[in-house]
Amino acid sequence: MKLLHIDSSALGDNSVSRELTAAIVRQQQSLHPSLQVEYRDLDATPVAHLTGRSLAKADAAETEDAEKVLQQFLDADVVVIGAPMYNFSVPSTLKAWIDRVAVAGRTFRYTENGPEGLAGGKKVIIASTRGGIHTNAPTDFQEPFLRQIFAFFGINEVEFIRAEGIAYSPQHRADAIAQALKSVESLAQAA
Ligand SMILES: Cc1cc2nc3c(=O)[nH]c(=O)nc-3n(C[C@H](O)[C@H](O)[C@H](O)COP(=O)(O)O)c2cc1C
């Protein structure tokens, strides 16, 4: 069984989403001791932004990395993603990764009946962190986007572990992290 762990926060050791993805991965490892974990830190080693040169496969190293990113995603049974809210959406490093995973004929295709996901059968667990509070609000372009993209790939099992209101006060931050870590425990029971 394979787990792909993705982080995208730019805040290093101060990152809440990094703390949460690490906790999720630890829980998954305790449930499945033989779990093979692959890790990509999109802040330290970002995927190149998708451009015309990417589509033309003009850069061999970029093309190779893009294929590696896609294959890692396809091979994973569980994908754990740290997704902070940046400017109401996801960090551009995470968007760049998504642009390499969304490949026609590999993760989705169009048919006479409309789009069809090709990457079903895996589970995605997202650590969603936000300075403000956005759940079910029109300001949220992060979680609905992530839900849509993975549904488009045919993935039905998408779980969110949320820590919101991080910027309100140190107490809000501590409470949100504690609550999110509790959710990680119950998520693991159901895995
Ligand atoms: C560049 C940047 C943009 C941000 N934009 C938003 C935003 O639009 N809305 C919000 O509620 N919080 C925003 N925040 C706050 C982060 O969502 C919050 O600090 C969260 O904890 C980030 O996750 P992390 O701790 O894993 O980095 C932003 C933070 C940064 C660094």
The ligand as a MOL file (V3000), in Angstrom:
LIG
                    3D

  0  0  0     0  0            999 V3000
M  V30 BEGIN CTAB
M  V30 COUNTS 31 33 0 0 0
M  V30 BEGIN ATOM
M  V30 1 C 0.5650 34.3740 1.3820 0
M  V30 2 C -0.5540 34.1240 2.3430 0
M  V30 3 C -1.8560 34.3490 1.9710 0
M  V30 4 C -2.9070 34.0860 2.8490 0
M  V30 5 N -4.1910 34.2890 2.4420 0
M  V30 6 C -5.2100 34.0000 3.2980 0
M  V30 7 C -6.5610 34.1750 2.8940 0
M  V30 8 O -6.8820 34.5910 1.7790 0
M  V30 9 N -7.5410 33.8920 3.7930 0
M  V30 10 C -7.2710 33.4080 5.0470 0
M  V30 11 O -8.1920 33.1410 5.8060 0
M  V30 12 N -5.9920 33.2310 5.4480 0
M  V30 13 C -4.9750 33.5040 4.6070 0
M  V30 14 N -3.6800 33.3150 5.0100 0
M  V30 15 C -3.4210 32.7240 6.3330 0
M  V30 16 C -3.1360 31.2320 6.2180 0
M  V30 17 O -4.2150 30.5550 5.5970 0
M  V30 18 C -2.8950 30.6410 7.5910 0
M  V30 19 O -1.7410 31.2670 8.1270 0
M  V30 20 C -2.6830 29.1370 7.5450 0
M  V30 21 O -2.3220 28.6950 8.8130 0
M  V30 22 C -1.6030 28.7700 6.5610 0
M  V30 23 O -1.2980 27.3990 6.6420 0
M  V30 24 P 0.1570 26.9850 7.1340 0
M  V30 25 O 0.2400 27.3780 8.5920 0
M  V30 26 O 0.2470 25.5350 6.9220 0
M  V30 27 O 1.1610 27.7380 6.3010 0
M  V30 28 C -2.6230 33.5850 4.1420 0
M  V30 29 C -1.2880 33.3580 4.5250 0
M  V30 30 C -0.2610 33.6210 3.6380 0
M  V30 31 C 1.1540 33.3430 4.0680 0
M  V30 END ATOM
M  V30 BEGIN BOND
M  V30 1 1 1 2
M  V30 2 1 2 3
M  V30 3 2 2 30
M  V30 4 2 3 4
M  V30 5 1 4 5
M  V30 6 1 4 28
M  V30 7 2 5 6
M  V30 8 1 6 7
M  V30 9 1 6 13
M  V30 10 2 7 8
M  V30 11 1 7 9
M  V30 12 1 9 10
M  V30 13 2 10 11
M  V30 14 1 10 12
M  V30 15 2 12 13
M  V30 16 1 13 14
M  V30 17 1 14 15
M  V30 18 1 14 28
M  V30 19 1 15 16
M  V30 20 1 16 17
M  V30 21 1 16 18
M  V30 22 1 18 19
M  V30 23 1 18 20
M  V30 24 1 20 21
M  V30 25 1 20 22
M  V30 26 1 22 23
M  V30 27 1 23 24
M  V30 28 2 24 25
M  V30 29 1 24 26
M  V30 30 1 24 27
M  V30 31 2 28 29
M  V30 32 1 29 30
M  V30 33 1 30 31
M  V30 END BOND
M  V30 END CTAB
M  END
